Amino acid sequence: MPDLVQFELVSPERLILSTEVEMVVVPGTEGNFGVLPGHAPLISTIRPGTIDIYQGGAVTERIFVVSGIAEVTPERCTVLADEAMAPDSLDRSTIDAELTTIEGNLPSLRDQVGRATGADRERLAAELRHLERQQSIARAKLQALAEISR
């Protein structure tokens, strides 16, 4: 039997998955990283994307995560995800509509931030960062849907 690494995916509500895997690939903020048995210790923040779980040399399961952190030791990979869902639970038309709305609002909000001053500028800048994050999440969801349809 090949060496395995313990993988756990935890959300604020519950333990989603706890299993031994050949490899897991996590969407870190600095890029995807693969975890095999014996991996060097690592802590990374996570960007929106899919976690790929490998068994038998192939991806056997994908899970979409919005954000969180991953902790890696030589024996284990634990992902603490803010949100996690099966990519096939995502609805393309809903995400497309959401992305269209977001991208329609961004230019105006950017213009408002550029003209505002003081506390109004700070409030609008925070709103802009939130909207840009929502755009990033929506795009990652569409990418996840594209990956599972291949």
ROZA-561895 format. One line per field, with one value per residue: residue number from 0; chain; x, y, z of N, C-alpha, C, O, CB in turn. Coordinates in nm, 2 decimals, always signed. Each point is the difference from the previous one (the first is absolute). Glycine has a CB too. Layout:
N
num = NUM	... $
chaine = A	... $
n.px = X	... $
n.py = Y	... $
n.pz = Z	... $
ca.px = X	... $
ca.py = Y	... $
ca.pz = Z	... $
c.px = X	... $
c.py = Y	... $
c.pz = Z	... $
o.px = X	... $
o.py = Y	... $
o.pz = Z	... $
cb.px = X	... $
cb.py = Y	... $
cb.pz = Z	... $
//
This chain:
150
num = 0	1	2	3	4	5	6	7	8	9	10	11	12	13	14	15	16	17	18	19	20	21	22	23	24	25	26	27	28	29	30	31	32	33	34	35	36	37	38	39	40	41	42	43	44	45	46	47	48	49	50	51	52	53	54	55	56	57	58	59	60	61	62	63	64	65	66	67	68	69	70	71	72	73	74	75	76	77	78	79	80	81	82	83	84	85	86	87	88	89	90	91	92	93	94	95	96	97	98	99	100	101	102	103	104	105	106	107	108	109	110	111	112	113	114	115	116	117	118	119	120	121	122	123	124	125	126	127	128	129	130	131	132	133	134	135	136	137	138	139	140	141	142	143	144	145	146	147	148	149 $
chaine = A	A	A	A	A	A	A	A	A	A	A	A	A	A	A	A	A	A	A	A	A	A	A	A	A	A	A	A	A	A	A	A	A	A	A	A	A	A	A	A	A	A	A	A	A	A	A	A	A	A	A	A	A	A	A	A	A	A	A	A	A	A	A	A	A	A	A	A	A	A	A	A	A	A	A	A	A	A	A	A	A	A	A	A	A	A	A	A	A	A	A	A	A	A	A	A	A	A	A	A	A	A	A	A	A	A	A	A	A	A	A	A	A	A	A	A	A	A	A	A	A	A	A	A	A	A	A	A	A	A	A	A	A	A	A	A	A	A	A	A	A	A	A	A	A	A	A	A	A	A $
n.px = +0.08	+0.16	+0.11	-0.32	+0.08	-0.21	-0.17	-0.11	-0.19	-0.03	-0.26	+0.04	-0.15	+0.24	+0.28	-0.07	+0.16	+0.10	+0.16	+0.28	+0.03	+0.22	-0.03	-0.18	+0.06	-0.04	-0.13	+0.31	-0.14	+0.24	-0.23	-0.21	+0.17	-0.03	-0.06	+0.22	-0.05	+0.18	-0.19	+0.27	-0.20	-0.20	-0.14	-0.13	-0.19	-0.17	+0.02	-0.31	+0.11	-0.14	+0.13	+0.11	-0.10	+0.27	-0.18	+0.25	+0.26	-0.29	-0.04	-0.13	-0.10	-0.02	-0.04	-0.09	+0.23	-0.17	+0.29	+0.16	+0.25	+0.09	+0.10	+0.20	+0.06	+0.20	-0.32	-0.17	-0.07	-0.15	-0.17	-0.06	-0.22	-0.08	-0.14	+0.07	-0.20	+0.06	+0.17	-0.30	-0.09	+0.08	-0.30	+0.23	-0.24	+0.12	+0.27	-0.12	-0.15	+0.26	+0.16	-0.22	+0.01	+0.30	+0.02	-0.23	+0.18	+0.30	-0.07	-0.15	+0.22	+0.23	-0.15	-0.03	+0.31	+0.05	-0.19	+0.09	+0.15	+0.03	-0.09	-0.05	+0.28	-0.08	-0.28	+0.12	+0.23	-0.21	-0.16	+0.27	+0.05	-0.29	+0.03	+0.28	-0.13	-0.23	+0.22	+0.14	-0.26	-0.07	+0.27	-0.02	-0.29	+0.12	+0.24	-0.20	-0.16	+0.27	+0.07	-0.27	+0.02	+0.30 $
n.py = -0.12	+0.22	+0.09	+0.04	+0.30	-0.08	+0.16	+0.14	+0.14	+0.17	+0.15	+0.18	-0.30	-0.20	-0.10	+0.11	-0.26	-0.17	-0.13	-0.10	+0.22	-0.18	+0.30	+0.19	+0.18	+0.21	+0.21	+0.06	+0.28	-0.14	-0.16	-0.22	-0.08	-0.30	-0.05	-0.25	-0.13	+0.26	+0.29	+0.13	+0.01	+0.15	+0.21	+0.03	+0.24	-0.22	+0.21	-0.07	-0.32	-0.25	-0.08	-0.16	-0.24	-0.13	-0.27	-0.12	+0.26	+0.20	+0.27	-0.25	+0.32	+0.28	+0.10	+0.28	+0.08	+0.27	-0.03	-0.20	+0.03	-0.24	-0.07	-0.15	-0.19	-0.14	-0.06	+0.24	+0.14	+0.14	+0.12	+0.19	-0.01	+0.30	-0.25	-0.32	+0.01	-0.29	+0.21	-0.13	+0.26	+0.20	+0.08	+0.03	+0.18	+0.09	+0.08	+0.18	+0.18	+0.05	+0.11	+0.21	+0.14	+0.03	+0.14	+0.23	+0.10	+0.03	+0.27	+0.11	-0.09	+0.15	+0.28	-0.01	-0.03	+0.27	+0.18	-0.11	+0.22	-0.21	-0.23	-0.01	-0.15	-0.22	-0.07	-0.05	-0.19	-0.21	-0.01	-0.08	-0.25	-0.11	+0.01	-0.16	-0.25	-0.04	-0.02	-0.24	-0.17	+0.02	-0.11	-0.26	-0.08	+0.00	-0.19	-0.22	-0.02	-0.06	-0.25	-0.15	+0.05	-0.18 $
n.pz = +0.00	-0.21	+0.28	+0.06	+0.04	+0.25	-0.26	+0.28	-0.24	+0.31	-0.15	+0.25	-0.02	+0.07	+0.02	-0.33	+0.07	+0.26	-0.29	+0.07	-0.27	-0.14	+0.09	+0.18	-0.29	+0.27	-0.24	+0.18	-0.02	-0.17	-0.22	+0.05	+0.27	-0.13	+0.32	-0.12	+0.28	+0.11	+0.00	+0.12	+0.26	-0.22	+0.21	-0.32	+0.09	-0.14	-0.25	+0.01	-0.04	+0.00	+0.29	-0.28	+0.23	-0.18	+0.05	-0.20	-0.04	+0.07	+0.15	+0.21	+0.02	-0.18	+0.31	-0.19	+0.24	-0.03	+0.12	+0.15	+0.09	-0.18	+0.31	-0.23	+0.27	-0.20	+0.03	-0.18	-0.28	+0.29	-0.28	+0.28	-0.28	+0.12	-0.14	-0.02	-0.27	-0.11	-0.20	+0.01	+0.21	-0.27	-0.10	-0.26	+0.07	+0.28	-0.13	-0.23	+0.21	+0.17	-0.24	-0.08	+0.28	+0.01	-0.27	+0.07	+0.25	-0.14	-0.13	+0.25	+0.20	-0.16	+0.01	+0.32	+0.05	-0.17	+0.19	+0.30	+0.14	+0.23	+0.06	-0.32	-0.03	+0.21	-0.14	-0.28	+0.11	+0.13	-0.27	-0.16	+0.18	-0.05	-0.31	-0.01	+0.17	-0.21	-0.24	+0.14	+0.03	-0.30	-0.10	+0.19	-0.11	-0.29	+0.09	+0.12	-0.28	-0.16	+0.19	-0.06	-0.33	-0.02 $
ca.px = -0.08	+0.08	-0.01	-0.12	+0.00	-0.13	-0.06	-0.12	-0.06	-0.08	-0.07	-0.04	-0.11	+0.02	+0.11	-0.06	+0.07	+0.12	+0.04	+0.14	+0.01	+0.13	+0.05	-0.11	+0.05	-0.07	+0.02	+0.06	+0.00	+0.12	+0.00	-0.04	+0.11	-0.03	+0.05	+0.03	+0.06	+0.13	+0.01	+0.06	-0.10	-0.04	-0.13	-0.03	-0.14	-0.06	-0.08	-0.11	+0.04	-0.03	+0.09	+0.00	+0.04	+0.05	+0.01	+0.03	+0.06	-0.09	-0.09	-0.12	-0.10	+0.04	-0.08	+0.03	+0.01	+0.00	+0.12	+0.03	+0.15	+0.05	+0.12	+0.06	+0.11	+0.04	-0.10	-0.13	-0.04	-0.13	-0.05	-0.11	-0.07	-0.11	-0.12	+0.04	-0.11	+0.03	-0.01	-0.12	-0.11	+0.00	-0.09	+0.07	-0.08	+0.00	+0.13	+0.01	-0.08	+0.07	+0.12	-0.04	-0.04	+0.12	+0.09	-0.07	+0.01	+0.14	+0.05	-0.06	+0.06	+0.14	-0.01	-0.04	+0.11	+0.10	-0.05	-0.04	+0.11	-0.02	-0.07	-0.07	+0.10	+0.03	-0.12	-0.01	+0.12	-0.04	-0.11	+0.06	+0.08	-0.10	-0.06	+0.11	+0.01	-0.12	+0.03	+0.10	-0.07	-0.09	+0.09	+0.05	-0.11	-0.02	+0.12	-0.02	-0.10	+0.06	+0.08	-0.08	-0.07	+0.10 $
ca.py = +0.12	+0.12	+0.10	+0.09	+0.12	+0.02	+0.13	+0.04	+0.12	+0.04	+0.13	+0.04	-0.08	-0.14	-0.07	-0.04	-0.12	-0.05	-0.12	-0.02	+0.02	-0.01	+0.14	+0.10	+0.12	+0.11	+0.13	+0.10	+0.13	+0.01	-0.10	-0.13	-0.08	-0.14	-0.05	-0.14	-0.04	+0.05	+0.14	+0.09	+0.08	+0.11	+0.06	+0.08	+0.05	-0.06	+0.09	-0.08	-0.10	-0.13	-0.09	-0.13	-0.11	-0.10	-0.14	-0.08	+0.08	+0.08	+0.08	-0.08	+0.09	+0.14	+0.08	+0.14	+0.08	+0.15	+0.05	-0.07	-0.02	-0.14	-0.03	-0.12	-0.07	-0.12	-0.11	+0.05	+0.13	+0.05	+0.13	+0.06	+0.08	+0.08	-0.06	-0.11	-0.06	-0.08	+0.08	-0.02	+0.07	+0.14	+0.02	+0.09	+0.12	+0.09	+0.06	+0.09	+0.12	+0.07	+0.06	+0.11	+0.11	+0.05	+0.07	+0.12	+0.09	+0.04	+0.13	+0.11	+0.00	+0.04	+0.14	+0.06	-0.01	+0.10	+0.14	+0.02	+0.04	-0.02	-0.12	-0.05	-0.07	-0.12	-0.09	-0.04	-0.09	-0.13	-0.06	-0.04	-0.13	-0.11	-0.03	-0.06	-0.14	-0.07	-0.03	-0.11	-0.12	-0.04	-0.05	-0.13	-0.10	-0.04	-0.08	-0.13	-0.06	-0.04	-0.11	-0.13	-0.04	-0.06 $
ca.pz = +0.00	+0.00	+0.11	-0.01	+0.09	+0.06	-0.05	+0.07	-0.04	+0.11	-0.01	+0.14	+0.05	+0.02	-0.07	-0.13	-0.06	+0.06	-0.07	-0.05	-0.14	-0.06	-0.01	+0.00	-0.06	+0.07	-0.06	+0.09	-0.05	-0.08	-0.10	+0.04	+0.05	+0.02	+0.13	+0.00	+0.13	+0.03	-0.04	+0.10	+0.07	-0.07	+0.03	-0.11	-0.02	-0.12	-0.09	-0.05	-0.10	+0.03	+0.06	-0.08	+0.08	-0.09	+0.04	-0.12	-0.10	-0.07	+0.08	+0.03	+0.05	+0.00	+0.09	-0.01	+0.13	-0.02	+0.06	+0.13	+0.02	+0.00	+0.08	-0.05	+0.07	-0.08	+0.00	+0.00	-0.06	+0.05	-0.06	+0.07	-0.11	+0.04	-0.07	-0.09	-0.06	-0.12	-0.12	-0.08	+0.06	-0.04	-0.11	-0.09	-0.03	+0.11	+0.01	-0.11	+0.03	+0.11	-0.06	-0.09	+0.09	+0.07	-0.09	-0.04	+0.11	+0.03	-0.05	+0.08	+0.14	-0.01	-0.03	+0.12	+0.09	-0.05	+0.02	+0.14	+0.10	+0.14	+0.04	-0.12	-0.08	+0.07	-0.01	-0.14	-0.03	+0.06	-0.09	-0.12	+0.03	+0.01	-0.13	-0.08	+0.06	-0.05	-0.14	+0.00	+0.03	-0.11	-0.11	+0.04	-0.02	-0.15	-0.04	+0.05	-0.09	-0.13	+0.02	+0.02	-0.13	-0.10 $
c.px = +0.09	-0.01	-0.11	+0.02	-0.15	-0.05	-0.13	-0.04	-0.11	-0.06	-0.04	-0.11	+0.03	+0.13	-0.06	+0.06	+0.12	+0.03	+0.15	+0.00	+0.14	+0.06	-0.12	+0.07	-0.09	+0.02	+0.05	+0.00	+0.13	+0.01	-0.04	+0.12	-0.05	+0.06	+0.01	+0.05	+0.14	+0.02	+0.06	-0.12	-0.03	-0.13	-0.02	-0.15	-0.05	-0.08	-0.12	+0.05	-0.04	+0.11	-0.02	+0.06	+0.04	+0.00	+0.03	+0.06	-0.09	-0.09	-0.13	-0.11	+0.05	-0.10	+0.04	+0.00	+0.01	+0.12	+0.03	+0.15	+0.02	+0.12	+0.05	+0.12	+0.04	-0.11	-0.14	-0.02	-0.14	-0.04	-0.11	-0.06	-0.11	-0.13	+0.06	-0.13	+0.04	-0.01	-0.13	-0.12	-0.01	-0.09	+0.06	-0.08	-0.01	+0.13	+0.03	-0.07	+0.07	+0.12	-0.03	-0.04	+0.12	+0.09	-0.07	+0.01	+0.14	+0.04	-0.05	+0.06	+0.14	+0.01	-0.04	+0.11	+0.10	-0.04	-0.02	+0.12	-0.04	-0.07	-0.08	+0.09	+0.03	-0.11	-0.01	+0.11	-0.03	-0.11	+0.06	+0.08	-0.10	-0.05	+0.11	+0.02	-0.11	+0.03	+0.10	-0.06	-0.09	+0.08	+0.06	-0.11	-0.02	+0.12	-0.02	-0.10	+0.07	+0.09	-0.08	-0.07	+0.09	+0.00 $
c.py = +0.12	+0.09	+0.09	+0.12	+0.02	+0.14	+0.02	+0.14	+0.04	+0.13	+0.04	-0.08	-0.14	-0.05	-0.05	-0.13	-0.03	-0.14	-0.01	+0.01	-0.02	+0.14	+0.09	+0.13	+0.11	+0.13	+0.10	+0.14	+0.03	-0.10	-0.14	-0.07	-0.14	-0.04	-0.16	-0.04	+0.06	+0.14	+0.09	+0.08	+0.13	+0.05	+0.10	+0.05	-0.06	+0.10	-0.09	-0.09	-0.14	-0.08	-0.13	-0.11	-0.11	-0.14	-0.08	+0.08	+0.09	+0.08	-0.08	+0.09	+0.14	+0.07	+0.15	+0.07	+0.14	+0.06	-0.08	-0.01	-0.15	-0.01	-0.14	-0.04	-0.12	-0.11	+0.05	+0.13	+0.03	+0.13	+0.05	+0.10	+0.08	-0.05	-0.11	-0.06	-0.09	+0.09	-0.02	+0.05	+0.15	+0.01	+0.11	+0.13	+0.10	+0.07	+0.10	+0.13	+0.08	+0.07	+0.12	+0.12	+0.06	+0.08	+0.13	+0.11	+0.05	+0.13	+0.12	+0.02	+0.05	+0.15	+0.07	+0.01	+0.11	+0.14	+0.03	+0.04	-0.05	-0.14	-0.06	-0.08	-0.14	-0.10	-0.05	-0.09	-0.14	-0.07	-0.05	-0.13	-0.12	-0.04	-0.07	-0.15	-0.08	-0.03	-0.11	-0.14	-0.05	-0.06	-0.14	-0.11	-0.04	-0.08	-0.14	-0.07	-0.04	-0.12	-0.13	-0.04	-0.05	-0.15 $
c.pz = +0.00	+0.12	-0.03	+0.10	+0.05	-0.05	+0.08	-0.05	+0.10	-0.04	+0.14	+0.06	+0.03	-0.07	-0.13	-0.05	+0.09	-0.05	-0.03	-0.15	-0.05	+0.00	+0.00	-0.06	+0.05	-0.08	+0.10	-0.07	-0.09	-0.12	+0.05	+0.05	+0.03	+0.13	-0.02	+0.14	+0.01	-0.04	+0.12	+0.07	-0.07	+0.05	-0.12	+0.01	-0.13	-0.08	-0.05	-0.11	+0.04	+0.07	-0.08	+0.09	-0.10	+0.07	-0.13	-0.11	-0.08	+0.10	+0.02	+0.06	+0.00	+0.10	-0.02	+0.13	-0.04	+0.06	+0.13	+0.01	-0.01	+0.08	-0.05	+0.09	-0.08	-0.01	-0.04	-0.08	+0.06	-0.06	+0.09	-0.10	+0.05	-0.06	-0.09	-0.06	-0.12	-0.12	-0.08	+0.07	-0.04	-0.13	-0.09	-0.03	+0.12	+0.02	-0.11	+0.03	+0.11	-0.05	-0.08	+0.09	+0.07	-0.10	-0.06	+0.10	+0.03	-0.05	+0.07	+0.14	+0.00	-0.02	+0.13	+0.10	-0.04	+0.04	+0.15	+0.09	+0.14	+0.02	-0.12	-0.09	+0.06	-0.01	-0.14	-0.04	+0.06	-0.09	-0.13	+0.02	+0.01	-0.14	-0.09	+0.05	-0.05	-0.15	-0.01	+0.03	-0.11	-0.12	+0.03	-0.01	-0.14	-0.04	+0.05	-0.08	-0.13	+0.02	+0.01	-0.13	-0.10	+0.00 $
o.px = +0.09	-0.10	-0.03	+0.08	-0.09	+0.07	-0.09	+0.08	-0.09	+0.07	+0.01	-0.01	-0.05	+0.06	-0.10	-0.07	+0.08	-0.07	+0.06	-0.08	+0.10	+0.11	-0.11	+0.11	-0.12	+0.11	-0.07	-0.01	-0.01	+0.10	+0.01	+0.11	-0.11	+0.11	-0.10	+0.03	+0.08	+0.11	-0.02	-0.10	+0.09	-0.09	+0.09	-0.09	+0.08	-0.07	+0.01	+0.08	-0.06	+0.12	-0.11	+0.11	-0.08	+0.05	-0.06	-0.02	+0.04	-0.01	-0.07	-0.12	+0.12	-0.12	+0.11	-0.09	+0.06	+0.07	-0.08	+0.08	-0.09	+0.09	-0.08	+0.08	-0.07	+0.00	-0.09	+0.10	-0.10	+0.08	-0.10	+0.05	-0.08	-0.11	+0.11	-0.10	+0.11	-0.10	-0.05	-0.11	-0.10	-0.01	+0.01	+0.05	+0.00	+0.00	+0.05	+0.05	+0.01	+0.02	+0.07	+0.04	+0.02	+0.04	+0.07	+0.00	+0.02	+0.06	+0.08	+0.03	+0.04	+0.08	+0.06	+0.02	+0.06	+0.09	-0.01	+0.12	-0.12	+0.03	-0.01	-0.04	+0.00	+0.02	-0.03	-0.02	+0.03	+0.01	-0.04	-0.01	+0.03	-0.01	-0.04	+0.03	+0.02	-0.04	-0.02	+0.03	+0.01	-0.03	+0.01	+0.03	-0.02	-0.02	+0.03	+0.01	-0.04	+0.01	+0.05	-0.04	-0.04	+0.07 $
o.py = +0.01	-0.01	+0.04	-0.01	-0.02	+0.10	-0.09	+0.09	-0.08	+0.09	-0.07	-0.01	-0.06	+0.07	-0.08	-0.09	+0.09	-0.09	+0.11	-0.07	+0.02	+0.03	-0.04	+0.03	+0.00	+0.03	+0.08	+0.01	+0.09	+0.00	-0.02	+0.01	-0.02	+0.03	-0.06	+0.09	-0.01	+0.05	-0.03	+0.02	+0.06	-0.08	+0.08	-0.07	-0.04	+0.08	-0.12	+0.04	-0.02	+0.02	-0.05	+0.01	-0.04	-0.01	+0.04	-0.03	+0.07	-0.04	-0.04	-0.04	+0.03	-0.03	+0.03	-0.02	+0.04	+0.09	-0.09	+0.08	-0.09	+0.08	-0.10	+0.08	-0.03	-0.08	-0.08	+0.08	-0.07	+0.09	-0.08	+0.11	-0.05	+0.00	+0.02	-0.02	+0.02	+0.07	+0.09	+0.00	+0.06	-0.09	+0.12	+0.11	+0.12	+0.12	+0.11	+0.11	+0.12	+0.12	+0.10	+0.12	+0.12	+0.11	+0.09	+0.12	+0.11	+0.08	+0.09	+0.10	+0.08	+0.07	+0.11	+0.09	+0.07	+0.08	+0.11	-0.02	-0.03	-0.10	-0.13	-0.11	-0.10	-0.12	-0.12	-0.10	-0.10	-0.12	-0.10	-0.09	-0.11	-0.12	-0.09	-0.09	-0.12	-0.11	-0.09	-0.10	-0.12	-0.10	-0.09	-0.11	-0.12	-0.09	-0.10	-0.12	-0.11	-0.09	-0.11	-0.11	-0.04	-0.06 $
o.pz = +0.08	+0.07	-0.11	+0.09	-0.08	+0.02	+0.01	-0.01	+0.03	-0.04	+0.09	+0.12	+0.10	-0.08	+0.01	-0.05	+0.04	+0.02	+0.00	-0.07	+0.08	+0.03	-0.04	+0.04	-0.01	-0.04	+0.05	-0.12	-0.08	-0.07	+0.12	-0.04	+0.05	+0.04	-0.02	+0.08	-0.09	+0.00	+0.11	-0.06	-0.05	+0.04	-0.03	+0.04	-0.08	+0.06	+0.01	-0.09	+0.11	-0.04	-0.01	+0.05	-0.08	+0.12	-0.11	-0.12	-0.09	+0.12	-0.10	+0.00	+0.01	+0.00	+0.01	+0.09	-0.10	-0.07	+0.03	-0.06	+0.03	+0.00	+0.00	+0.04	-0.10	-0.10	-0.02	+0.00	-0.03	+0.01	+0.02	-0.02	+0.08	+0.06	-0.06	+0.07	-0.05	-0.01	-0.06	-0.06	+0.03	-0.08	+0.04	+0.00	-0.03	+0.03	+0.03	-0.03	-0.01	+0.04	+0.00	-0.03	+0.00	+0.03	-0.04	-0.03	+0.06	+0.07	+0.04	+0.04	+0.09	+0.06	+0.03	+0.07	+0.09	+0.01	+0.04	-0.04	+0.03	-0.06	+0.00	-0.05	-0.07	-0.03	-0.02	-0.08	-0.07	-0.02	-0.05	-0.08	-0.05	-0.02	-0.07	-0.08	-0.04	-0.04	-0.09	-0.06	-0.03	-0.06	-0.08	-0.03	-0.03	-0.08	-0.07	-0.03	-0.05	-0.09	-0.04	-0.02	-0.11	-0.08 $
cb.px = -0.28	+0.08	+0.28	-0.23	+0.29	-0.02	+0.19	-0.02	+0.13	+0.06	-0.10	+0.08	-0.09	-0.31	+0.22	+0.04	-0.16	+0.02	-0.29	+0.14	-0.30	-0.17	+0.31	-0.25	+0.22	-0.09	-0.11	+0.16	-0.13	+0.02	+0.16	-0.30	+0.22	-0.13	+0.00	+0.02	-0.22	-0.03	-0.18	+0.32	-0.02	+0.21	-0.08	+0.26	-0.04	+0.06	+0.20	-0.23	+0.25	-0.28	+0.11	-0.09	-0.07	+0.09	-0.11	-0.17	+0.12	+0.00	+0.17	+0.26	-0.20	+0.21	-0.13	-0.03	+0.05	-0.32	+0.03	-0.29	+0.12	-0.19	+0.00	-0.14	-0.02	+0.23	+0.23	-0.14	+0.24	-0.03	+0.17	+0.06	+0.15	+0.26	-0.25	+0.31	-0.25	+0.02	+0.30	+0.21	+0.12	+0.24	-0.21	+0.06	-0.13	-0.16	+0.03	-0.03	-0.22	-0.10	+0.04	-0.12	-0.23	-0.04	+0.03	-0.16	-0.22	-0.01	-0.06	-0.24	-0.19	-0.02	-0.12	-0.25	-0.09	-0.03	-0.09	-0.30	+0.19	-0.04	+0.00	-0.12	+0.10	+0.13	-0.08	-0.09	+0.13	+0.06	-0.13	+0.03	+0.15	-0.05	-0.12	+0.08	+0.09	-0.12	-0.02	+0.14	-0.01	-0.13	+0.05	+0.14	-0.09	-0.10	+0.11	+0.04	-0.14	-0.01	+0.11	+0.01	-0.13	+0.07 $
cb.py = -0.13	+0.00	-0.05	-0.19	+0.13	-0.25	+0.07	-0.22	+0.03	-0.22	+0.02	+0.24	+0.20	-0.10	+0.02	+0.33	-0.04	+0.22	-0.12	-0.07	+0.14	-0.23	-0.03	-0.14	-0.11	-0.15	-0.14	-0.18	-0.02	+0.09	+0.15	-0.02	+0.22	-0.07	+0.26	-0.09	-0.20	-0.27	+0.00	+0.00	-0.17	+0.00	-0.11	-0.05	+0.25	-0.30	+0.26	+0.15	+0.17	-0.02	+0.16	+0.12	+0.11	+0.18	-0.01	-0.12	-0.25	-0.12	+0.26	-0.16	-0.21	+0.02	-0.23	+0.02	-0.23	-0.09	+0.32	-0.21	+0.29	-0.12	+0.24	-0.02	+0.11	+0.13	-0.03	-0.20	+0.04	-0.21	+0.01	-0.14	-0.12	+0.20	+0.19	-0.03	+0.18	-0.28	-0.09	-0.20	-0.22	+0.13	-0.19	-0.31	-0.26	-0.27	-0.32	-0.30	-0.24	-0.29	-0.32	-0.28	-0.23	-0.31	-0.31	-0.26	-0.22	-0.32	-0.20	-0.13	-0.27	-0.29	-0.15	-0.17	-0.32	-0.24	-0.11	-0.15	+0.23	+0.34	+0.22	+0.30	+0.32	+0.24	+0.25	+0.31	+0.30	+0.21	+0.26	+0.33	+0.25	+0.20	+0.29	+0.32	+0.21	+0.22	+0.33	+0.27	+0.19	+0.28	+0.33	+0.23	+0.22	+0.30	+0.30	+0.20	+0.25	+0.33	+0.26	+0.16	+0.22	+0.26 $
cb.pz = +0.04	-0.32	+0.16	-0.16	-0.05	+0.19	-0.24	+0.22	-0.28	+0.21	-0.33	-0.19	-0.24	+0.09	+0.21	+0.00	-0.27	+0.19	-0.10	+0.28	-0.07	-0.17	-0.09	+0.16	-0.19	+0.26	-0.21	+0.22	+0.28	+0.27	-0.25	-0.12	+0.04	-0.29	+0.16	-0.33	+0.10	-0.04	-0.27	-0.07	+0.26	-0.25	+0.29	-0.18	+0.21	+0.06	-0.08	+0.14	-0.18	-0.15	+0.24	-0.27	+0.28	-0.24	+0.31	+0.19	+0.07	-0.31	+0.02	+0.03	+0.14	-0.24	+0.16	-0.31	+0.22	+0.07	-0.12	+0.05	+0.11	-0.23	+0.20	-0.28	+0.33	+0.17	+0.20	+0.22	-0.19	+0.21	-0.25	+0.25	-0.24	-0.05	+0.07	+0.07	+0.12	+0.12	+0.05	-0.03	+0.16	+0.17	+0.10	-0.10	-0.13	+0.08	+0.08	-0.13	-0.06	+0.12	+0.00	-0.15	+0.04	+0.12	-0.02	-0.09	+0.04	-0.07	-0.26	-0.18	-0.03	-0.15	-0.27	-0.11	-0.05	-0.19	-0.26	+0.01	-0.17	+0.10	+0.24	+0.06	-0.01	+0.19	+0.20	+0.02	+0.06	+0.25	+0.15	+0.01	+0.17	+0.25	+0.09	+0.04	+0.24	+0.21	+0.03	+0.13	+0.27	+0.13	+0.02	+0.18	+0.23	+0.04	+0.08	+0.26	+0.16	+0.02	+0.16	+0.26	+0.16	+0.12 $
//
